[in-house]
């Protein structure tokens, strides 16, 4: 299984935990340059995955809030800051 597929199988929380472990490993030990680069690449992939997951969830929340406003008669023009 490729690294990308392994990452896609992680939950958001698992990905963040793994990213934190990578950062800690890179900060706390003297590791060879090639190993450091591999950690860096994995960290970039995990970071991208986390950003995508957050954007996906944000879009879902916005959709649900918009749907709720429309069902409650508020209409799409009502701003959530007015509540």
Secondary structure, 3 states (H helix, E strand, C coil): CCHHHHHHCCCHHHHHHHHHHHHHHHHHCCCCHHHHHHHHHHHHHHHHHHHHHHHHHHHHHHHHHHHHHHHCCCCCCCCHHHC
